[in-house]
Amino acid sequence: MASTVRVQVNITASLAHAAGNKPYSPSASVSITPSGKYVVESSITVPTSDTTLSKGSIGTVGLTFVQNLDDTNYIQVGDGTNWLIRLLPGEVFLGRWDTGTPHVKAHTSACDIYYFMVEA
């Protein structure tokens, strides 16, 4: 039997400045069938310097989830050169990673994060 990862996302937003002051609630539910068989799940403390996330036995990183557990500072996620994702306290990133192994670094002081990666 093939492995399956099911992802469900629900967002609810009410923005006063939006046209008509209407609420928004996009949602999606998808099933992903990775060809790999490995998963990594970990909670770590990230320093303010570039830190490569351990991918264990994963060959090619696929679906990646990162959550900033810090109450005050943001973290950046990228490939070690380009830091394209900024996660404020409590925020999450969820997507298919497409450039080697994810790197993270904290801003101002060390931050705790949780991450989960599935082999592509």
Summary of the structure (lengths in Angstrom):
residues: 120
radius of gyration: 16.1
end to end distance: 16.6
largest distance: 50.2
contacts: 320
relative contact order: 0.29
helix: 2%
strand: 49%
